[in-house]
């Protein structure tokens, strides 16, 4: 048992029981979110290589009694003289301390069954299991932590509530997960929310248990369980702080920051916005994947980059949201991208100017050609947190549902969509669940008529003469690459001969402008494509991105090859039914209230932030925020994740 020495007015020195608490800022994820790497790792691990101390204040309750409200009061020094490091404040606050071992990059656990020989060899009660796969050489580096000694002179056997409270200027405001209203004070780099931990002490005042809980208005609630749509438990709801280790007299706490100030973009852009030099109206929200399995590389890229190279928000594996910039600031998350503007009838480019970027940690191996790894599932925590954030942003900025897109819907290489970014955020994203909440364009089927694509999809092989060569998928005809209205080639067949014309006459059909109609539909859905009636690479890529977006989440298996990495890229009757159903909903919405603002230039903004003219393209050489190498050790696929069903309750995340 650690002791706390107190000098009295006499010559006596009292030795009081004490609890040593260390608090650090780290992106720790428990094993239910991030599976352990080895058998010795039982509680999860860090996903970032730069932990920092959190100099929090502490409050402690009286012994908890069932049925009675819980009150918190400041922990103070028993002698009332304050700490050596902060003599002006009698409240106990963590001070900066260094440890050569302990709670850095590790699952730390206490073994009560340690033998006397083992106890002698381990002067400290911390048992560290190294698990920093990203930078193993950092495991033995001394860690700077926020450390405090809490006197237990008023504690008896039982349960108590401990509050870890960031200083007022480092307190996340409001004290809820990050969103449009979250702010950061001038001169502050990181903010945090309070964390509440229920402690249990035995008769000898040894700490026997510590667990995070919800606390509001004097009432303690257990950490809620999170279940996926299939009803399987996949974790718990509190995701901004964890108890990572405890011993009989020591407690380790990890807090995840909510707002992290970027190196240069926040200061410079915020000052410009406040001066009126820059102003903008947000009408687009772009969802990305980090393309790496852990958050560390993404955070380091954002914090350390000096150019326009960051999203506004980032979601960790457990659903924790980090904010990097205010919504009215221009951040470089989707350079050189194009989306169709229904109001102006042309494509808008450099969508950083008018968009908010959200990155979700996910290893999209298929995105990293040529490795061709399978993309990992998104965690249930992430999807729930993403839905809440998107709903807040949509309401705050009045964004149309079809203007909530994936980066793969808009990212361009020159005059066509990028073949490499179709997996951003990829087909593992649960778009069907988002759509049910009005987040993203609705992908719905509707019955095709002879007015759709000149009735082409009403044709079946039985309608065609023997020996007529055409492209089909299953028992239906399908539009494909190299089809052309100019040469009357559809479905890989020429429809210029007498035999073909007679077959169409029997069905009462006159084929015309089929590819052009498809291209215009792709435009309505927002995709960059040519509109000349020729099914070129540009049209193919637009269709491919549309298929990746439509056949995602629970809909992956609806298309041939959809359960793998390469769904069939053809316009079958089923694909056409999705296209027409989605187009109808967008056109209906536009007819009621088209509030999409026209493209605009930002006065005083540098050239790379200006809206490009149609046909031009901003250089994308710098890449996007997720165009980084994936971390060396990809996380395991979580076997508990399921895409079965699209429903789930909205427990707090």
Secondary structure, DSSP 4 states (H G I P E B T S, - for coil): --EEEEE-SSS-EEEEEEEEEEEEE--EE-TTTS--SSTT--S-EE--S--EE---EEEEES---TTS---EEE-B-TTSS--SS-TT--B-B-EEEEESSSSSSEEEE--TT--HHHHHH-SSS-EEEE---S-GGGTTSPEEEEEEEEE-TT--SEEEEEEEE--GGGB-BSSSS--TT-B--TT--EEB--EEEEEEE-TT--EEEEEEEEEETTEEEEPPEEE-TTS-EEEES--SEEEEEE-SSEEEEEE--SEE--SSHHHHHHHHHHTTS------EEEEEE-SSSSSHHHHHHHHH--SS---SEEE-TTS-EEE-S-TTS---SS-SBEEEETTTTEEEE-GGGGEEEEEE----GGGSTTT-PPPPPPPHHHHHHHHHHHHHHHHHHT--GGGEEEGGGTBEETTEE-GGGTTSS-TTS-HHHHHHTT-S---------TTGGGGGGG--GGGS-TT----EETTEE-B-TT-BTTTTEETTEE--SHHHHHHHHHHT----SHHHHHHHHHHHTT-----SSB--HHHHHHHHHHHHHHS-GGGGGGSTTTTSS----SB-HHHHHHHHHHHHHHHHHHHH---PPPP---TT--GGGSPPPTT-----TT--TT-SPPPSSPPPP-TT---S-S-------
